[in-house]
Amino acid sequence: MALVELATFHDPMSAGMARARLAAEGIDAILFDQGVAGLGLGMLAPVRLMVDESDRAAAEAVLSRDGGEGR
């Protein structure tokens, strides 16, 4: 399993919603640096949405279809 960064978010809630959209489609995702962004330091260390490399294309399609936020 090789994780890749799919998107970054300065708002932890938006990151969580993106992760939930992926989960609803059966795509596992992990949020990195959520604790730092939750301290109000999101501009310094945004939340990174990570997926398995093999799921990247499908995850990008889900987020673009749903008007996903993030980078």
Residue frames relative to the residue before (quaternion, step in Angstrom):
aa qw qx qy qz dx dy dz
M 1.0000 0.0000 0.0000 0.0000 0.00 0.00 0.00
A 0.0281 -0.7841 0.6199 -0.0145 3.56 -0.75 1.08
L 0.2594 -0.7823 0.5502 0.1341 3.57 -0.56 1.19
V 0.0843 -0.7652 0.6368 0.0433 3.54 -1.15 0.77
E 0.4994 -0.6399 0.4943 0.3113 3.55 -1.18 0.61
L 0.2370 -0.7867 0.5596 0.1087 3.55 -0.71 1.12
A 0.7876 -0.1208 0.1304 0.5899 3.58 0.97 -0.89
T 0.2374 -0.7316 0.6113 0.1862 3.54 -1.32 0.26
F 0.1372 -0.7850 0.6031 0.0347 3.54 -1.14 0.75
H 0.3299 -0.7289 0.5635 0.2059 3.55 -1.07 0.75
D 0.6993 0.3789 -0.2339 0.5592 3.56 1.33 -0.17
P 0.4167 -0.7399 0.4681 0.2443 3.61 -0.51 1.15
M 0.6267 0.5401 -0.3537 0.4364 3.61 1.03 -0.66
S 0.6418 0.5083 -0.3247 0.4735 3.61 0.97 -0.77
A 0.6276 0.5291 -0.3314 0.4651 3.57 1.04 -0.77
G 0.6617 0.5106 -0.3007 0.4592 3.57 0.96 -0.86
M 0.6450 0.5109 -0.3201 0.4695 3.57 1.04 -0.75
A 0.6327 0.5147 -0.3327 0.4734 3.59 1.01 -0.76
R 0.6397 0.5207 -0.3199 0.4662 3.58 0.97 -0.85
A 0.6541 0.5129 -0.3078 0.4629 3.59 0.99 -0.85
R 0.6225 0.5293 -0.3435 0.4630 3.62 1.02 -0.73
L 0.6547 0.4980 -0.3121 0.4753 3.57 0.99 -0.82
A 0.6430 0.5290 -0.3226 0.4501 3.58 0.94 -0.87
A 0.6309 0.5438 -0.3261 0.4471 3.59 1.04 -0.78
E 0.7023 0.4205 -0.2457 0.5191 3.57 1.23 -0.51
G 0.5740 -0.6273 0.3588 0.3851 3.58 1.30 0.18
I 0.5389 0.6008 -0.4060 0.4287 3.58 1.23 0.41
D 0.3261 -0.7445 0.5528 0.1841 3.56 -0.68 1.11
A 0.0328 0.7822 -0.6204 0.0476 3.55 -1.01 0.86
I 0.2146 -0.7585 0.6068 0.1022 3.53 -1.22 0.62
L 0.2694 -0.7429 0.5886 0.1706 3.55 -1.09 0.74
F 0.1522 -0.7736 0.6117 0.0654 3.57 -0.82 1.06
D 0.8411 0.2081 -0.1753 0.4674 3.56 -1.20 0.69
Q 0.2888 0.7853 -0.5024 0.2179 3.58 1.18 0.46
G 0.6471 0.5386 -0.3217 0.4332 3.58 1.00 -0.76
V 0.6479 0.5116 -0.3186 0.4658 3.58 0.99 -0.78
A 0.6710 0.4869 -0.2984 0.4729 3.59 0.89 -0.91
G 0.6318 0.5544 -0.3216 0.4360 3.58 1.09 -0.70
L 0.6272 0.5261 -0.3294 0.4705 3.57 1.24 -0.34
G 0.5851 -0.5786 0.3687 0.4324 3.56 1.28 0.07
L 0.5784 0.5882 -0.3653 0.4313 3.57 1.27 0.29
G 0.2127 0.8380 -0.4805 0.1470 3.56 1.23 0.50
M 0.6293 0.5280 -0.3498 0.4503 3.59 1.05 -0.59
L 0.6808 0.4733 -0.2841 0.4814 3.58 1.12 -0.63
A 0.7975 0.0336 0.0202 0.6021 3.55 1.00 -0.83
P 0.1474 -0.8209 0.5449 0.0861 3.60 0.15 1.21
V 0.5620 -0.5665 0.4808 0.3632 3.53 -1.32 0.40
R 0.1993 -0.7804 0.5845 0.0980 3.57 -0.87 0.99
L 0.2516 -0.7487 0.6006 0.1246 3.55 -0.87 1.05
M 0.0807 -0.8241 0.5601 -0.0269 3.55 -0.50 1.26
V 0.0333 -0.7736 0.6328 0.0078 3.55 -1.11 0.80
D 0.6020 -0.5166 0.4413 0.4195 3.53 -1.28 0.26
E 0.6121 -0.5939 0.3865 0.3511 3.53 -1.01 0.84
S 0.6644 0.5179 -0.3050 0.4442 3.59 1.01 -0.77
D 0.6924 0.4570 -0.2663 0.4907 3.61 1.24 -0.39
R 0.4042 0.7721 -0.4400 0.2166 3.57 1.27 -0.23
A 0.6905 0.4855 -0.2981 0.4456 3.61 0.72 -1.00
A 0.6676 0.4903 -0.3027 0.4714 3.59 0.91 -0.89
A 0.6553 0.5135 -0.3092 0.4597 3.59 0.98 -0.84
E 0.6311 0.5185 -0.3297 0.4735 3.59 1.00 -0.79
A 0.6430 0.5236 -0.3219 0.4569 3.58 0.99 -0.82
V 0.6459 0.5143 -0.3243 0.4616 3.61 0.94 -0.85
L 0.7072 0.4620 -0.2838 0.4539 3.58 0.76 -0.96
S 0.6636 0.4831 -0.3249 0.4697 3.61 0.96 -0.71
R 0.6298 0.5344 -0.3249 0.4607 3.59 1.05 -0.75
D 0.7406 0.3990 -0.2144 0.4963 3.56 0.96 -0.87
G 0.5133 -0.6482 0.4240 0.3695 3.60 1.22 0.20
G 0.0954 0.8623 -0.4909 0.0792 3.55 1.11 0.76
E 0.3652 -0.7020 0.5712 0.2183 3.48 -1.17 0.71
G 0.5228 0.6297 -0.4713 0.3286 3.53 -1.28 -0.08
R 0.7505 -0.3895 0.2815 0.4536 3.53 -1.31 -0.08
